[in-house]
């Protein structure tokens, strides 16, 4: 699916004025769409923010959420509990509204009042500067952790890097828990992940990484957004088994080493050969690269 086709898919579910503005923007420029009840829709692009459309009612916001989920939002309660769902094309739709709780757990989301649609990027070349540092002298892929804040371009860079490795003949296994890396639809990836890539879609990282390790004989495993101690343990088990891992993590810094949290565990155990920090203010730009000992490395 091209970026243009992806925008056309989204446009079908949005008000006419918003859809018209969206389709008039340069291909690849849209980063985020924010919809709030009683406010104009804001489309964030590489050139800035643009307000458009009439102020929707809360009911209309809910109708848009339903349409964007192909009228199956009710069937995606488990995803809603985490605050977002993944749309066709790999886009992530965050939602706010009235939360129904049961004890300490979120049961459902009702009366949706705002949406944040983060656009999945397929930008060839996003990982170009990084690629020379991702293989050792013998050509073996190196385990790499990409660190950055939300919206910094972590998934886009991960996708481009694994595509490049796959095109070089390296067997890549992707555990795509939220369908954001490959955006599988009817068994086919909607975003380019390379010809030698196998995708396990919708499976949790812990089970999926071990599944791939046992069944698909990968050279490299890739997954997105480590979030739990179980995710970390699964990654470390794969690396210990001799398979390189490419993955991402929310974070603002790598150096100096953090004293707690998931990143501290990974640094303490020397889990990765490369740590890549993305620029917080420039989407898709690399701020720094470190080796496994957290020594700075030079980009070519």
Order of alpha helices (4+ residues) and beta strands (2+ residues): alpha-alpha-beta-beta-beta-alpha-alpha-beta-beta-beta-alpha-beta-alpha-beta-beta-beta-beta-alpha-beta-alpha-beta-alpha-beta-beta-beta
